[in-house]
Amino acid sequence: FESKSSLDSLEFLDLSFNKIKIIKNYYFKSNPRLDTLLLNNNRILNIDSDSFKNLFILDLSFNQLKFLLKSLNNSNLNKIFFNNNQIEELEFTSNAYLRECDLSFNRLTRIPLS
């Protein structure tokens, strides 16, 4: 998967039920209005830092993530869905915009709240 074209007015993108494995930080840079991204039910193992700066809603449920990047917290994300992954550990810092976060059905043994 690689973003080849610029769709400046795109606000919602559903890439669910594909075979995406990696998210690079430049994939969605050409879509400044994109605020909702659905990537659930893929095979995502790795996410580059700063991949989702402008998003409000991000769904990465039902993938193969093992950890969450601290950089995901430094964003405008309002709702994030990481349920049904393999997340064992997360670095969670405050995000003034975050209203909903689903981490169910992972492998967490502790939650560091700061």
C-alpha positions in Angstrom: 0.0 0.0 0.0 1.3 3.4 -0.9 -0.4 6.7 -1.4 0.1 7.7 -5.0 -2.3 10.6 -5.4 -3.4 13.7 -3.6 -7.0 13.9 -2.6 -7.1 17.2 -0.8 -10.8 17.1 0.0 -10.8 13.5 1.4 -12.1 13.5 5.0 -13.0 9.8 5.5 -11.0 6.8 4.3 -11.9 3.1 4.9 -9.1 0.7 4.2 -10.5 -2.1 6.4 -10.2 -5.8 5.5 -7.1 -5.5 3.4 -3.6 -6.9 3.7 -1.7 -3.8 4.9 1.3 -4.6 7.1 3.1 -1.3 7.6 2.0 2.3 7.9 4.6 4.8 6.8 4.5 8.4 8.0 4.2 9.8 4.5 1.1 7.7 3.4 -1.4 10.3 4.4 0.6 13.5 4.3 -1.1 14.6 1.0 -4.5 14.4 2.6 -4.7 17.4 5.0 -8.4 17.1 5.6 -8.5 13.5 6.4 -10.0 13.2 9.9 -11.3 9.6 10.0 -9.1 6.6 9.0 -10.3 3.0 9.3 -7.5 0.4 9.1 -9.2 -2.4 11.1 -8.8 -6.0 10.0 -5.5 -5.8 8.3 -2.1 -7.3 9.2 -0.5 -4.1 10.5 2.6 -4.9 12.5 4.4 -1.5 12.5 3.4 2.2 12.4 5.9 5.0 11.7 5.8 7.8 14.2 3.9 10.9 13.2 1.7 9.0 10.8 -1.6 10.3 12.1 -1.2 14.0 13.0 -4.5 15.4 11.7 -6.8 12.5 12.5 -9.7 12.7 14.9 -10.8 9.0 14.6 -8.4 6.1 14.1 -9.4 2.5 14.0 -6.5 0.0 14.2 -8.5 -2.9 15.7 -8.0 -6.5 14.6 -4.4 -6.1 13.5 -1.1 -7.5 14.8 0.2 -4.5 16.8 2.4 -5.4 19.7 3.1 -1.9 21.1 1.8 1.6 20.8 4.0 4.5 19.9 4.1 7.5 22.3 3.8 9.8 19.2 0.2 8.6 18.7 -0.6 10.6 21.8 0.7 13.9 20.4 -2.1 14.4 18.0 -5.7 15.5 17.7 -7.1 12.0 18.1 -10.5 12.0 19.7 -11.4 8.3 19.3 -8.9 5.4 19.0 -9.6 1.8 18.6 -6.8 -0.7 19.3 -8.9 -3.7 20.4 -8.1 -7.2 19.3 -4.4 -6.8 18.7 -1.4 -8.2 20.5 -0.4 -5.1 22.5 1.7 -6.0 25.5 2.8 -2.6 26.5 1.9 1.0 25.9 3.4 4.4 26.7 0.4 6.6 27.4 0.7 10.3 28.0 -2.1 12.8 28.3 -4.0 13.9 25.2 -6.5 16.7 25.8 -8.6 15.7 22.8 -8.9 12.0 23.6 -12.5 11.0 24.5 -12.6 7.2 23.7 -9.9 4.6 23.7 -10.6 0.8 23.2 -7.7 -1.5 24.3 -9.8 -4.6 24.9 -8.7 -8.0 23.9 -4.9 -7.4 24.0 -2.1 -8.8 26.1 -1.7 -5.9 28.6 -0.5 -6.7 32.0 -0.3 -3.1 33.3 -1.4 0.4 32.3 1.1 3.2 33.0 -1.1 6.3 33.5 0.6 9.7 33.6 
